[in-house]
């Protein structure tokens, strides 16, 4: 495995674990669960803007992943799509780059 692939893999793992830590911490502190977390994304203009920024980035990443997957017929790369929407762009993008660089 090349050094660049190892960096992509490390970033994908970090992008999965680090944000999830903060999400779980918030849900434990507030006791509101996932619905409370989603409500917090729209608390003010700043968080709403960030939410939309990440949503648009996730959609752009998904379009890219699907287009390249169909072209290359590397179907396993589609795993980056649920990783993006269930975990975040911070996991989905480096995961896709890791898979793509095989």
Number of C-alpha atoms within 10 A of each C-alpha: 7 8 8 12 18 12 14 20 19 16 19 24 16 15 21 21 14 12 15 14 10 11 14 14 12 17 15 11 10 11 11 13 14 13 9 13 16 12 11 13 16 15 10 9 10 10 13 15 13 13 15 13 11 17 16 12 16 20 15 11 19 22 13 12 23 18 12 16 16 12 10 11 11 13 13 11 20 18 14 27 23 12 19 26 16 12 17 22 24 21 26 29 24 23 27 25 19 21 18 16 12 8
